[in-house]
Amino acid sequence: MGYDIIQIPLVIGTLVEPTEHGLLVAMFWVTLIFWSADCPLSLLTGHNIPSGVEYRVTAVAMLYAKTWLIPDLFVVSLDWSFIVLDRSADSSSRTVRTAKVMRILRIARSVRLLRLAKLKRAMEEVQDRIPNEHTRILIEVFKQIGMIVAMAHYIACAWYGIGSSQSEEGGTIDVGWVYRYNLTGRSLGYKYSTSLHWALTQFTPASMEVTPCNSYERFYTLAVLLFAMIVFSTFLSTLTQLTARMRGLAERKDIQISLLRRYMRASDVDAGLQARIKKYVGDIEELETACLKEQDVAFIQVLSRPLRMELKLVTCSTVLAKHPFFAHMSQSSPPALRELCSFALKDLLFCRGDEVFTEGERNDTVSIMFVEQGVLAYHQVQQGSTTLEDGERCASLCLQAKLRHGQWCCEASLWAENWVHMGTLLVCRSCQLVGVCPKEFIRIAEQHTQFGREAVFYAAQFVRRLNATGHGAISDVSQSSLVWLQELLETSLALAAEHLSGPAHMVSGASSVHE
């Protein structure tokens, strides 16, 4: 695509001949083979549809026929027609009529630039993956500059094409600027740089020695001036707006940092703690920038309630599905899972060095936590055998497990009432967690009979097996074995199937979810 953007205007403007340079000939065949193969391969490429990705060949072919099939076939046929004509008539036998047809085909090949629409979509996808707002603004600035340069490139090639032609006016031959300034014998680099220099001066108040030499060049100059006046004013307006956005982001940050420094200075906070707080603020700001929240997107707030719940289900169910119980929930009780994702989940952000929880703590607001990104280390205090001088035993901090994307911890706090953390969870790399609110979980279980019944039996089996485990083997992550949980799920589902006693049994069991 980039080669077409540069090469096609050069050929149309007669700055280069594609058959006279080895590199251009090679690139011509590479692009021709690529775009020729792209047509049949597009029939095998899936397309995004509202219900997922469409892979059926007939449906994909119909969609391709409605969009890019005709333009692609037209462009490829032009290229092959150019080759046939070029091979049929060599330089010695080529007639004037053939030369005109070849020139028309060269101009018609500019239709290939319609594929820039595909490039725009690809650039938008790449830009959406950039989390930093400053980086996105800088990319937008460079994109605007690139557009100005690309326009100047096209204008320069057309300017050279007009200047290298001769026109008859009033019985006299009025040569173009290329002949007037003796550029025919100069190198390609000098001819192109002169044309580009002239094109760029049309966007600015600058000037140069090259001027129009006939009426065609004069009319072209007037048209370019009007076009450049509109484009460059729009460019300056956009650049000013982007600069103001970047300055606004920096000003808000600087104001908050200044207020924080003033507060710590007024509170006589020591230098060491000030440095730690400043580092933490910088880390958490970077993490919040990378993790886009739902409330930050204004258009999500205007969606209907069912549509927002479906969106929340899609964004959260991938993480929850790692757990056997929630994976089964997506099959047996989709409405309950949709409500759970919408109302019972809480996003948690932590920076490196944070303690998510410590030994002996209780957390009634969040129970089981899933790791969406980042790395955490779970430690447990174990009594060692070393004896100090005063006879007390020495406690050592032992690493039990490291948690990464898709893993979870503290499941026992969801099913067992008054659960106390058995160890300490430290953040090794800035992370984002998804926690389940136990109160909302119970409310949803009470409203959905089947889901609530299965949750009651699962909780009872979980607590029973937890009580059967030796005290030294219990931790906040010891119940993360998939085999252990899968067996537990199968047992609880079998018991739930045997005790189908309706809503009355569900209500009596719902309160025992935390027992």
C-alpha positions in Angstrom: 0.0 0.0 0.0 2.8 2.4 0.9 4.6 1.6 -2.4 1.4 2.4 -4.4 1.0 5.7 -2.6 4.5 6.8 -3.6 5.0 5.1 -7.0 1.7 5.7 -8.8 1.9 9.5 -8.8 5.5 9.3 -10.0 4.5 7.2 -12.9 1.5 9.3 -13.8 3.5 12.5 -13.6 6.2 10.9 -16.0 8.9 11.4 -13.4 9.8 7.7 -13.7 9.1 4.9 -16.2 8.2 1.6 -14.4 9.8 -0.5 -17.1 13.1 1.3 -17.2 14.2 0.7 -13.6 15.0 -2.8 -12.2 13.7 -2.0 -8.7 10.4 -0.6 -10.0 9.9 -3.6 -12.3 10.5 -6.0 -9.4 8.2 -4.1 -7.1 5.6 -3.9 -9.9 5.5 -7.7 -10.1 5.5 -8.1 -6.3 2.5 -5.8 -5.9 0.7 -7.3 -8.9 1.1 -10.9 -7.5 0.1 -9.7 -4.1 -3.1 -8.0 -5.1 -4.0 -10.8 -7.6 -3.7 -13.3 -4.8 -5.6 -11.1 -2.5 -8.8 -11.5 -4.5 -9.3 -15.3 -4.0 -7.8 -15.1 -0.4 -10.4 -12.6 0.5 -13.1 -15.2 -0.1 -11.5 -17.3 2.7 -11.1 -14.5 5.2 -13.7 -14.3 8.1 -15.6 -11.1 8.7 -16.9 -9.6 11.9 -20.7 -9.7 12.2 -22.9 -8.7 15.2 -23.2 -12.4 16.3 -19.5 -13.1 16.0 -17.2 -14.0 13.1 -18.6 -15.2 9.8 -16.4 -18.1 8.3 -18.9 -19.6 5.8 -17.5 -19.3 2.3 -20.8 -18.4 0.7 -21.6 -15.7 3.2 -18.1 -14.3 3.0 -18.2 -14.3 -0.8 -21.5 -12.4 -0.7 -20.2 -9.8 1.7 -17.0 -9.4 -0.4 -19.0 -9.0 -3.6 -21.0 -6.2 -2.0 -17.8 -4.3 -0.9 -14.4 -4.7 -2.5 -14.8 -7.4 -5.2 -15.5 -5.1 -8.1 -12.8 -2.4 -7.2 -10.2 -5.2 -6.7 -11.0 -7.0 -10.0 -11.0 -3.6 -11.9 -7.6 -2.7 -10.5 -6.0 -6.1 -11.1 -7.4 -6.2 -14.7 -5.9 -2.7 -15.3 -2.5 -4.0 -14.3 -2.6 -7.1 -16.4 -3.9 -5.0 -19.4 -0.9 -2.7 -18.9 1.4 -5.8 -19.1 -0.3 -7.2 -22.2 0.0 -3.9 -24.1 3.6 -3.4 -23.0 4.6 -6.8 -24.2 2.7 -6.6 -27.5 4.5 -3.4 -28.6 8.1 -2.8 -27.9 9.8 0.6 -27.9 10.5 0.5 -31.7 7.1 -0.6 -32.9 4.9 1.3 -30.4 2.5 3.7 -32.2 1.2 7.0 -31.0 -2.2 5.4 -30.3 -0.6 2.7 -28.2 1.3 5.3 -26.2 -1.9 7.2 -25.5 -3.6 4.0 -24.4 -0.6 3.2 -22.1 -0.8 6.7 -20.6 -4.6 6.3 -20.0 -4.0 3.0 -18.3 -1.3 4.6 -16.1 -3.8 7.2 -15.0 -6.5 4.7 -14.5 -4.2 2.7 -12.2 -4.6 5.4 -9.6 -7.9 3.7 -8.8 -5.7 1.3 -6.7 -5.5 4.2 -4.2 -9.1 3.4 -3.2 -7.5 0.7 -1.0 -6.5 3.5 1.3 -9.8 3.0 2.9 -8.5 -0.4 4.2 -5.4 1.3 5.4 -7.5 3.8 7.4 -9.3 1.0 9.2 -6.0 -0.7 10.0 -4.5 2.5 11.4 -7.6 3.0 13.6 -7.2 -0.5 15.0 -3.6 0.1 15.8 -4.3 3.5 17.4 -7.1 1.9 19.5 -4.5 -0.4 21.1 -2.4 2.5 22.4 -3.4 3.1 26.0 -1.5 6.4 26.6 -3.4 9.5 25.7 -0.2 11.6 25.0 1.1 8.9 22.6 -2.2 8.9 20.7 -2.1 12.7 20.4 1.5 12.6 19.1 0.5 9.9 16.6 -2.4 12.1 15.4 -0.1 15.1 15.0 2.4 13.0 12.9 -0.6 11.6 10.9 -1.7 15.2 10.1 1.8 16.1 9.0 2.0 12.9 6.9 -1.2 13.8 5.2 0.2 17.3 4.2 3.3 15.6 2.9 1.3 13.1 0.9 -0.8 15.8 -0.6 2.3 17.7 -1.5 3.7 14.6 -3.1 0.7 14.2 -5.4 0.6 17.9 -6.2 4.3 17.8 -7.1 4.0 14.8 -9.4 1.0 16.4 -11.2 2.9 19.7 -11.4 5.9 18.0 -13.1 3.5 16.1 -15.5 1.9 19.4 -16.6 5.3 21.1 -16.9 6.8 18.3 -19.0 4.1 18.5 -21.6 3.9 21.0 -24.5 0.7 22.9 -25.4 -0.1 24.9 -28.6 -1.7 28.3 -28.1 -2.3 30.7 -31.0 -0.1 28.8 -33.4 3.0 29.0 -31.1 4.4 26.4 -28.9 4.5 27.4 -25.2 6.8 25.0 -23.4 6.3 24.1 -19.8 8.4 25.0 -16.8 10.4 21.8 -17.0 11.8 22.9 -20.3 12.0 26.6 -19.4 14.2 25.9 -16.4 16.2 23.2 -18.2 15.3 20.3 -15.9 15.1 17.6 -18.6 18.7 16.6 -18.2 18.9 16.7 -14.4 18.7 13.8 -12.1 15.5 12.3 -10.8 16.2 13.5 -7.3 16.7 17.1 -8.4 13.5 17.1 -10.5 11.4 15.6 -7.8 12.8 17.8 -5.0 12.2 20.9 -7.2 8.6 19.8 -7.8 8.1 19.0 -4.1 9.6 22.3 -3.1 7.1 24.1 -5.3 4.2 22.1 -4.0 5.1 22.8 -0.3 5.3 26.5 -1.0 1.7 26.5 -2.0 0.7 25.6 1.5 2.7 28.4 3.1 3.6 32.0 2.3 7.0 30.9 1.1 8.2 31.4 -2.5 10.7 29.9 -5.0 12.2 30.6 -8.4 9.9 28.2 -10.3 6.7 29.9 -11.7 4.0 28.9 -14.2 5.0 29.3 -17.8 1.7 28.8 -19.7 -2.0 29.1 -19.1 -2.4 25.4 -18.1 0.2 25.8 -15.4 -1.3 29.0 -14.3 -4.8 27.5 -13.9 -3.3 24.5 -12.1 -1.5 26.9 -9.7 -4.7 28.8 -8.9 -6.5 25.6 -8.2 -3.7 24.3 -5.9 -3.6 27.6 -4.1 -7.3 27.5 -3.3 -7.1 23.9 -2.2 -4.0 24.5 -0.1 -5.6 27.5 1.6 -8.4 25.3 2.9 -6.3 22.3 3.7 -3.6 24.2 5.5 -6.0 26.3 7.6 -7.7 23.0 8.6 -4.4 21.5 9.5 -3.4 24.5 11.7 -6.8 24.3 13.4 -6.4 20.6 14.1 -2.8 21.0 15.3 -3.9 23.8 17.7 -6.7 21.6 19.1 -4.3 18.6 19.6 -1.7 20.8 21.3 -4.4 22.3 23.6 -5.5 18.7 24.5 -2.0 17.7 25.4 -1.4 20.9 27.3 -4.6 20.4 29.2 -3.6 16.8 30.2 -0.3 18.0 31.4 -1.8 21.0 33.3 -4.3 18.8 35.2 -1.5 16.5 36.2 0.8 19.3 37.3 -1.9 20.9 39.4 -2.6 17.7 41.3 1.1 17.0 41.8 1.6 20.5 43.1 -1.3 20.1 45.6 0.1 16.8 46.8 3.6 18.4 47.3 2.0 21.3 49.2 0.0 19.0 51.4 3.0 16.8 52.3 5.1 19.8 53.0 2.4 21.3 55.3 2.1 17.9 57.1 5.9 17.6 57.6 6.1 14.3 55.7 9.7 13.1 55.6 11.6 13.0 52.3 11.7 9.2 52.1 7.9 8.9 52.4 7.4 11.7 49.9 9.5 9.9 47.3 7.5 6.7 47.8 4.2 8.5 47.5 5.3 10.4 44.3 6.4 7.1 42.8 3.2 5.4 43.7 1.1 8.3 42.2 3.0 8.1 39.0 2.6 4.3 38.8 -1.1 4.3 39.6 -1.7 7.1 37.0 0.0 5.1 34.4 -2.0 2.0 35.4 -5.3 3.9 35.3 -4.4 5.3 31.9 -3.7 1.8 30.5 -6.9 0.3 32.0 -9.8 2.0 30.4 -12.9 2.0 32.6 -16.5 1.8 31.6 -17.4 5.1 33.2 -14.7 6.8 31.1 -16.5 6.0 27.9 -19.5 8.4 27.5 -21.3 6.5 24.8 -21.5 3.4 27.1 -23.6 5.4 29.5 -26.3 6.1 26.8 -26.7 2.4 26.0 -29.9 0.6 27.1 -29.7 -1.5 30.2 -29.9 -4.9 28.3 -27.2 -3.8 25.9 -24.9 -2.6 28.7 -25.5 -5.9 30.6 -24.6 -7.9 27.4 -21.5 -5.8 26.9 -20.4 -6.3 30.5 -21.0 -10.0 30.1 -18.7 -10.2 27.1 -15.9 -8.2 28.7 -16.0 -10.1 32.1 -17.0 -13.6 31.3 -13.6 -14.5 29.7 -11.9 -14.1 33.0 -14.6 -15.8 35.1 -14.8 -18.7 32.7 -11.4 -19.9 33.9 -13.1 -21.1 37.1 -15.2 -24.4 36.7 -18.2 -23.1 38.7 -18.5 -19.9 36.7 -17.9 -21.7 33.4 -20.8 -24.0 34.3 -22.9 -21.0 35.3 -22.5 -19.6 31.7 -24.2 -22.7 30.4 -26.8 -23.4 33.1 -27.8 -19.8 34.1 -26.9 -17.2 31.5 -29.2 -14.6 32.9 -27.7 -15.0 36.4 -24.2 -14.7 35.0 -25.2 -11.6 33.0 -26.5 -10.0 36.2 -23.5 -11.1 38.1 -21.1 -9.4 35.6 -23.2 -6.2 35.7 -23.7 -5.7 39.4 -21.5 -8.0 41.5 -18.0 -7.4 40.0 -15.6 -4.7 41.1 -12.4 -3.6 39.3 -9.3 -3.3 41.6 -6.0 -1.6 40.6 -2.8 -2.1 42.5 0.8 -1.0 41.9 4.0 -2.9 42.4 4.7 -3.3 46.1 1.1 -3.0 47.2 -0.4 -5.5 49.7 -3.8 -6.6 48.4 -4.4 -8.3 51.8 -2.4 -9.4 54.8 -2.6 -12.4 57.2 -5.4 -12.1 59.7 -7.5 -9.6 57.7 -11.2 -9.9 56.8 -12.7 -8.4 53.7 -16.5 -8.3 53.5 -16.6 -6.1 50.4 -14.7 -8.4 47.9 -14.3 -12.2 48.0 -12.8 -14.2 45.2 -10.5 -12.2 43.0 -9.5 -12.9 39.4 -6.2 -11.7 37.9 -6.9 -9.8 34.7 -3.4 -8.5 34.2 -0.2 -8.3 36.2 1.7 -10.7 38.6 1.1 -11.2 42.3 2.9 -13.3 44.9 1.2 -15.1 47.8 3.2 -15.6 51.0 2.4 -17.4 54.2 4.1 -17.1 57.5 5.4 -20.5 58.7 7.0 -21.2 62.0 10.6 -22.2 61.7 12.7 -24.3 63.9 15.3 -21.6 64.6 15.3 -20.6 68.3 16.3 -17.1 69.4 18.2 -16.2 72.5 15.0 -15.4 74.4 13.5 -18.8 73.5 11.0 -17.5 71.0 10.5 -19.3 67.6 11.5 -17.5 64.4 8.8 -17.0 61.8 9.8 -17.1 58.1 7.8 -15.7 55.2 7.4 -18.5 52.6 6.4 -18.0 49.0 3.4 -20.3 48.3 2.3 -19.3 44.8 2.5 -16.7 42.0 -0.7 -15.5 40.4 -1.0 -14.4 36.8 -3.7 -13.7 34.2 -6.6 -16.1 34.5 -5.8 -17.3 38.0 -7.7 -16.4 41.2 -7.4 -16.5 45.0 -9.6 -16.2 48.1 -12.4 -18.4 46.8 -13.0 -19.6 50.4 -14.1 -16.1 51.4 -17.1 -16.4 49.0 -18.4 -19.7 50.4 -17.2 -19.6 54.1 -18.5 -17.1 56.5 -16.1 -15.0 58.6 -13.1 -16.2 56.5 -9.8 -14.7 57.7 -6.9 -14.5 55.2 -4.2 -17.1 55.9 -1.4 -15.2 54.2 -0.3 -12.0 52.4 -0.8 -11.2 48.8 1.9 -8.8 47.3 1.9 -7.2 43.9 5.0 -8.0 41.9 3.9 -6.2 38.8 1.2 -3.5 38.5 -2.1 -5.4 38.2 -5.8 -5.2 37.6 -8.0 -7.6 39.5 -11.7 -8.4 39.2 -13.4 -9.1 42.6 -16.8 -10.6 43.3 -19.0 -8.7 45.9 -20.4 -11.4 48.2 -23.6 -9.4 49.1 -24.5 -8.9 45.5 -23.7 -12.6 44.8 -26.1 -13.7 47.5 -28.8 -11.4 46.1 -28.5 -12.7 42.6 -28.5 -16.3 43.9 -31.8 -15.7 45.7 -33.4 -14.3 42.6 -32.3 -17.1 40.2 -33.6 -20.5 41.5 -31.4 -22.9 39.6 -28.2 -20.9 40.0 -28.9 -20.4 43.7 -29.6 -24.1 44.3 -26.3 -25.1 42.6 -24.4 -22.4 44.5 -25.8 -23.7 47.9 -24.7 -27.2 47.3 -21.4 -26.1 45.8 -20.7 -24.0 48.9 -21.7 -26.8 51.3 -19.3 -29.2 49.5 -16.6 -26.6 49.4 -16.8 -25.9 53.1 -17.0 -29.7 53.9 -13.8 -30.4 52.0 -12.1 -27.4 53.4 -12.8 -28.6 56.9 -11.5 -32.0 56.0 -8.2 -30.4 55.0 -5.4 -30.2 57.5 -5.0 -26.7 59.0 -1.4 -26.4 57.8 -2.5 -27.0 54.2 -5.2 -24.3 54.1 -4.3 -21.1 52.4 -6.0 -18.4 50.3 -4.8 -20.1 47.1 -4.8 -23.8 48.1 -8.2 -24.3 46.5 -7.1 -23.3 43.0 -6.5 -26.8 41.6 -8.7 -27.3 38.6 -9.0 -31.0 39.2 -10.0 -30.5 42.8 -12.6 -27.9 41.8 -14.0 -29.9 38.9 -14.6 -32.9 41.1 -16.2 -30.6 43.7 -18.5 -29.1 41.0 -19.6 -32.5 39.7 -20.4 -33.8 43.2 -22.4 -30.6 44.1 -24.3 -30.7 40.8 -25.2 -34.4 41.4 -26.5 -33.5 44.9 -28.4 -30.5 43.6 -30.1 -32.7 40.9 -31.3 -35.1 43.7 -32.8 -32.3 45.8 -35.0 -30.4 43.4 -37.4 -29.0 46.0 -38.4 -25.7 44.4 -38.0 -22.1 45.6 -38.8 -22.9 49.3 -35.6 -25.0 49.6 -33.7 -22.3 47.7 -34.6 -19.6 50.2 -33.6 -21.7 53.1 -30.3 -22.6 51.5 -29.4 -19.1 50.2 -28.4 -17.8 53.6 -26.0 -20.7 54.0 -23.8 -19.6 51.1 -21.3 -18.2 53.5 -21.5 -20.9 56.1 
